[in-house]
Amino acid sequence: MMLPAATLDHVVINARDDMDHAADVYRRLGFTLTERGYHSLGSMNHLAMFGTDYLELIAIPKGASTGRLDLLNYSLGLNGLVFGSEDSAITYDALAKAGVPVDPPVEFTRPVKVGGAEHDARFRTVRMKAGVVPYGRVYYCHHFTRDLVWRDEWRHHANGTVAVVRALIVEPDPAAAAKLYADMFGPEAVRDIKGGKRVVVGNSHFDIVTEAELKAQFGDAVPDAEGRKAYMAGLTFRTLSLPKVARALQAGGIEGVVQAPDRIVVPARQALNAVVEFVE
């Protein structure tokens, strides 16, 4: 059985139990957010939709005593990297046969308003077994109702973002951490980069680097590790226009922005503990 092809579905920023603050921050970063959605599993979200992938802000209601309480155990910031699956049953079988430690698919829903009418967006996810990934959640998402998620009216952003280009993961031993992805997608999906390993994910890539390499790239814009040895550190977005990004960040009152000819960096302390980079 063939291994699944690596495609990026979405990336997840954990807001723990303060969605109001998270949504305000990401709107001020220039993202258009969908209206708040509520999952059947007890979490809630806002999405920033791009061409073929998206950014998800996830949280639980303040004072919640049931539902996705695991979100409170994770640090604020980037916490989920999600691959696409066209058929979760086939994905699960192929991964299980290849010895990748995955749990069977779980299905859930989220009501979505489109054109004044309410519909149920349906998903099935295939997750790594608990404890396999020390730096956050890595899983696959199979969309049954893509038309309720990727809608053109949600894809236009003041900062001009059209795609997630890169996710950054800090690991003391990038080669050991990359082995999981070689098992998931085949060894040719993993290659060497300065300070670590790169996993090629469709048009995007995940860079698994040492903390020293992250600091070499981003200086003091890096997130607070909060004592963690391994963590998801940040995201690179492709924009249609860096001047557009600069205008959006200025309008949003975002401070400490670092501008270079080929990129704009928002420090993690201004973006819910995830360093955010924009490139054209």
RODO-2510 file (C-alpha; in nm, 4 decimals, decimal comma):
residues 280
     n   res          X          Y          Z
     1     m     0,0000     0,0000     0,0000
     2     m     0,1360     0,3425    -0,0943
     3     l     0,2167     0,5983     0,1734
     4     p     0,0003     0,9140     0,1680
     5     a     0,1389     1,2148    -0,0193
     6     a     0,2258     1,5032     0,2130
     7     t    -0,0134     1,7949     0,1627
     8     l    -0,0770     2,0745     0,4092
     9     d    -0,4360     2,1115     0,5276
    10     h    -0,4010     2,3651     0,8078
    11     v    -0,1961     2,4942     1,1012
    12     v    -0,3364     2,5529     1,4500
    13     i    -0,2675     2,8304     1,7009
    14     n    -0,3729     2,7364     2,0538
    15     a    -0,5479     3,0222     2,2366
    16     r    -0,6237     2,8049     2,5423
    17     d    -0,9356     2,9717     2,6919
    18     d    -0,9020     3,3284     2,5609
    19     m    -1,0460     3,3287     2,2106
    20     d    -1,1523     3,6945     2,2247
    21     h    -0,7912     3,8053     2,2691
    22     a    -0,6582     3,5632     2,0052
    23     a    -0,9128     3,6722     1,7431
    24     d    -0,8352     4,0391     1,8130
    25     v    -0,4601     3,9804     1,7733
    26     y    -0,4896     3,7889     1,4451
    27     r    -0,7345     4,0414     1,2994
    28     r    -0,4852     4,3160     1,3860
    29     l    -0,2171     4,1125     1,2066
    30     g    -0,4290     4,1626     0,8940
    31     f    -0,6145     3,8307     0,8715
    32     t    -0,9840     3,8045     0,7863
    33     l    -1,1383     3,5513     1,0256
    34     t    -1,4488     3,3400     0,9740
    35     e    -1,7162     3,3813     1,2370
    36     r    -1,6679     3,1795     1,5527
    37     g    -1,7401     2,8111     1,5044
    38     y    -1,8231     2,5523     1,7692
    39     h    -1,7063     2,1904     1,7330
    40     s    -1,9101     1,8939     1,8482
    41     l    -1,6018     1,7988     2,0569
    42     g    -1,6395     2,1124     2,2719
    43     s    -1,3745     2,3440     2,1245
    44     m    -1,4338     2,6615     1,9254
    45     n    -1,2456     2,8201     1,6412
    46     h    -1,1908     3,0994     1,3935
    47     l    -1,0261     3,0302     1,0573
    48     a    -0,8180     3,2413     0,8204
    49     m    -0,8701     3,0728     0,4823
    50     f    -0,6037     3,0795     0,2096
    51     g    -0,5791     2,9204    -0,1352
    52     t    -0,5615     2,5521    -0,0403
    53     d    -0,4726     2,5652     0,3303
    54     y    -0,5711     2,7690     0,6352
    55     l    -0,4822     2,8958     0,9810
    56     e    -0,7030     2,7882     1,2709
    57     l    -0,7283     2,9599     1,6075
    58     i    -0,8619     2,7102     1,8619
    59     a    -0,9782     2,7541     2,2220
    60     i    -1,2242     2,6296     2,4798
    61     p    -1,4805     2,8539     2,6504
    62     k    -1,3636     3,0257     2,9703
    63     g    -1,4515     2,8173     3,2748
    64     a    -1,5242     2,5033     3,0691
    65     s    -1,5151     2,1830     3,2735
    66     t    -1,5686     1,9361     2,9866
    67     g    -1,4664     1,9145     2,6218
    68     r    -1,1170     1,9780     2,4864
    69     l    -0,9546     2,0516     2,8230
    70     d    -0,6251     1,9214     2,6786
    71     l    -0,5882     2,2640     2,5125
    72     l    -0,5162     2,4098     2,8583
    73     n    -0,2199     2,1719     2,8959
    74     y    -0,0441     2,3137     2,5900
    75     s     0,1372     2,6453     2,5762
    76     l    -0,0110     2,9379     2,3902
    77     g     0,1000     2,9500     2,0298
    78     l     0,1504     2,7159     1,7371
    79     n     0,0376     2,3738     1,8497
    80     g    -0,1027     2,1829     1,5508
    81     l     0,0312     2,0866     1,2066
    82     v    -0,2321     1,9134     1,0006
    83     f    -0,1860     1,7135     0,6809
    84     g    -0,4573     1,6644     0,4212
    85     s    -0,6273     1,3312     0,3601
    86     e    -0,8709     1,2518     0,0795
    87     d    -0,9780     0,9309     0,2526
    88     s    -0,9085     0,8874     0,6229
    89     a    -0,9689     0,5105     0,6198
    90     i    -0,7055     0,4564     0,3485
    91     t    -0,4677     0,7008     0,5207
    92     y    -0,5062     0,5164     0,8523
    93     d    -0,4535     0,1727     0,6957
    94     a    -0,1445     0,2812     0,5010
    95     l     0,0154     0,4473     0,8046
    96     a    -0,0662     0,1587     1,0398
    97     k     0,0851    -0,0898     0,7903
    98     a     0,3974     0,1279     0,7668
    99     g     0,4317     0,1156     1,1458
   100     v     0,3428     0,4822     1,2045
   101     p     0,1816     0,5099     1,5520
   102     v    -0,1660     0,6429     1,4656
   103     d    -0,5066     0,6172     1,6318
   104     p    -0,8149     0,5152     1,4283
   105     p    -1,0133     0,7974     1,2590
   106     v    -1,2434     1,0167     1,4716
   107     e    -1,5327     1,2074     1,3148
   108     f    -1,6778     1,5403     1,4297
   109     t    -1,8768     1,8374     1,3005
   110     r    -1,9016     2,2148     1,3226
   111     p    -2,2048     2,4255     1,2204
   112     v    -2,1239     2,6814     0,9475
   113     k    -2,3431     2,9666     0,8248
   114     v    -2,3354     3,0119     0,4480
   115     g    -2,5704     3,2492     0,2716
   116     g    -2,7850     3,2845     0,5830
   117     a    -2,8420     2,9086     0,6162
   118     e    -2,6730     2,6790     0,8701
   119     h    -2,4910     2,3674     0,7504
   120     d    -2,2724     2,1107     0,9268
   121     a    -1,9089     2,0978     0,8204
   122     r    -1,7924     1,7368     0,8696
   123     f    -1,4390     1,6126     0,9291
   124     r    -1,2568     1,2958     1,0149
   125     t    -0,9116     1,3110     1,1706
   126     v    -0,6312     1,0555     1,2077
   127     r    -0,4011     1,1465     1,4960
   128     m    -0,0659     1,0274     1,6208
   129     k    -0,0867     0,8209     1,9402
   130     a    -0,0351     1,0157     2,2630
   131     g     0,3275     1,0924     2,3432
   132     v     0,4649     1,0304     1,9918
   133     v     0,5201     1,3988     1,9107
   134     p     0,6717     1,5977     2,2000
   135     y     0,6204     1,9434     2,0441
   136     g     0,2455     1,9561     1,9749
   137     r    -0,0247     1,7866     1,7720
   138     v     0,0436     1,6332     1,4296
   139     y    -0,2487     1,4740     1,2478
   140     y    -0,4420     1,4310     0,9222
   141     c    -0,7768     1,5915     0,8405
   142     h    -1,0270     1,4518     0,5889
   143     h    -1,2890     1,7106     0,4857
   144     f    -1,6302     1,5794     0,3769
   145     t    -1,7642     1,9301     0,3131
   146     r    -1,4824     2,1297     0,1525
   147     d    -1,7334     2,3709    -0,0012
   148     l    -1,8317     2,4874     0,3495
   149     v    -1,4713     2,5586     0,4469
   150     w    -1,2891     2,6990     0,1419
   151     r    -1,5119     2,9889     0,0373
   152     d    -1,3826     3,2733    -0,1715
   153     e    -1,5409     3,5444     0,0429
   154     w    -1,3196     3,4314     0,3335
   155     r    -0,9932     3,4201     0,1379
   156     h    -0,9226     3,7932     0,1146
   157     h    -0,6893     3,9363     0,3800
   158     a    -0,5687     4,2902     0,4478
   159     n    -0,2144     4,1486     0,4719
   160     g    -0,2452     3,9808     0,1305
   161     t    -0,1743     3,6276     0,2609
   162     v    -0,2441     3,3471     0,0109
   163     a    -0,0696     3,0451     0,1678
   164     v     0,1225     2,8945     0,4566
   165     v     0,4749     2,8405     0,3212
   166     r     0,6520     2,7043     0,6259
   167     a     0,6102     2,5883     0,9829
   168     l     0,9057     2,5981     1,2225
   169     i     0,9658     2,3269     1,4807
   170     v     1,2428     2,3386     1,7411
   171     e     1,3978     2,0025     1,8351
   172     p     1,7344     1,9364     2,0034
   173     d     1,7886     1,6447     1,7596
   174     p     1,6279     1,7373     1,4253
   175     a     1,7456     1,4159     1,2543
   176     a     1,5735     1,1964     1,5140
   177     a     1,2590     1,4119     1,4967
   178     a     1,2515     1,3890     1,1158
   179     k     1,2367     1,0091     1,1211
   180     l     0,8604     1,0176     1,1896
   181     y     0,8025     1,2120     0,8671
   182     a     1,0278     0,9788     0,6683
   183     d     0,8096     0,6912     0,7938
   184     m     0,4897     0,8844     0,7116
   185     f     0,5809     1,0093     0,3645
   186     g     0,8927     0,8231     0,2540
   187     p     1,2585     0,9249     0,3048
   188     e     1,2655     1,1481    -0,0051
   189     a     1,0238     1,3899     0,1682
   190     v     1,3003     1,4778     0,4175
   191     r     1,6153     1,6728     0,3300
   192     d     1,9049     1,8455     0,5044
   193     i     1,9023     2,2196     0,5722
   194     k     2,1284     2,4425     0,7800
   195     g     2,0730     2,3612     1,1454
   196     g     1,8260     2,0795     1,0859
   197     k     1,5923     1,8936     0,8523
   198     r     1,3186     1,9988     0,6103
   199     v     1,0003     1,8014     0,5452
   200     v     0,8500     1,8811     0,2039
   201     v     0,4727     1,9136     0,2386
   202     g     0,3142     1,9880    -0,1014
   203     n     0,3917     2,3550    -0,1742
   204     s     0,4976     2,4103     0,1875
   205     h     0,7639     2,2752     0,4176
   206     f     0,8165     2,2077     0,7848
   207     d     1,1630     2,3030     0,9073
   208     i     1,2824     2,1083     1,2135
   209     v     1,5746     2,3043     1,3559
   210     t     1,7778     2,3507     1,6717
   211     e     1,6943     2,6447     1,8964
   212     a     2,0276     2,8023     1,7992
   213     e     1,9250     2,7944     1,4311
   214     l     1,5846     2,9463     1,5109
   215     k     1,7561     3,2312     1,6970
   216     a     2,0007     3,2778     1,4082
   217     q     1,7031     3,3300     1,1756
   218     f     1,4797     3,5370     1,4048
   219     g     1,6877     3,6899     1,6860
   220     d     1,4763     3,8045     1,9787
   221     a     1,1506     3,7638     1,7804
   222     v     1,1461     3,3949     1,8815
   223     p     0,8768     3,2556     2,1124
   224     d     0,9165     3,1947     2,4839
   225     a     1,0007     2,8236     2,5092
   226     e     0,8524     2,8169     2,8624
   227     g     1,1021     2,5487     2,9612
   228     r     1,0168     2,3222     2,6673
   229     k     1,3036     2,1435     2,4893
   230     a     1,0892     2,0843     2,1776
   231     y     0,8127     2,3141     2,0520
   232     m     0,6415     2,4540     1,7450
   233     a     0,7900     2,7997     1,7009
   234     g     0,6238     2,9850     1,4160
   235     l     0,4882     3,0223     1,0650
   236     t     0,5902     3,1763     0,7345
   237     f     0,3066     3,3075     0,5156
   238     r     0,3195     3,3936     0,1472
   239     t     0,1711     3,7344     0,0707
   240     l     0,0900     3,9041    -0,2579
   241     s     0,2644     4,2179    -0,1320
   242     l     0,5031     4,3023     0,1523
   243     p     0,3970     4,6711     0,1424
   244     k     0,0405     4,5463     0,1995
   245     v     0,1609     4,3506     0,5047
   246     a     0,3408     4,6580     0,6401
   247     r     0,0254     4,8713     0,6025
   248     a    -0,1932     4,6084     0,7709
   249     l     0,0449     4,5709     1,0668
   250     q     0,0680     4,9466     1,1072
   251     a    -0,3118     4,9789     1,0987
   252     g    -0,3325     4,6999     1,3571
   253     g    -0,0907     4,8735     1,5936
   254     i     0,1491     4,5768     1,5907
   255     e     0,4795     4,6740     1,7538
   256     g     0,8371     4,5538     1,7177
   257     v     0,7921     4,4525     1,3524
   258     v     1,1204     4,3792     1,1717
   259     q     1,1205     4,4794     0,8037
   260     a     1,3768     4,3570     0,5517
   261     p     1,3681     4,3788     0,1702
   262     d     1,2623     4,0137     0,1378
   263     r     1,0534     3,9567     0,4521
   264     i     0,8596     4,1079     0,7402
   265     v     0,8779     3,9448     1,0839
   266     v     0,6280     3,9881     1,3671
   267     p     0,7809     3,8919     1,7027
   268     a     0,6178     3,6010     1,8824
   269     r     0,5210     3,8224     2,1774
   270     q     0,2919     4,0150     1,9373
   271     a     0,1314     3,7034     1,7848
   272     l     0,0293     3,4679     2,0681
   273     n     0,3807     3,3257     2,1202
   274     a     0,4334     3,2211     1,7560
   275     v     0,6880     3,4089     1,5435
   276     v     0,5139     3,5136     1,2201
   277     e     0,7062     3,5804     0,8991
   278     f     0,5669     3,7141     0,5708
   279     v     0,7421     3,6625     0,2342
   280     e     0,6359     3,7320    -0,1238
***
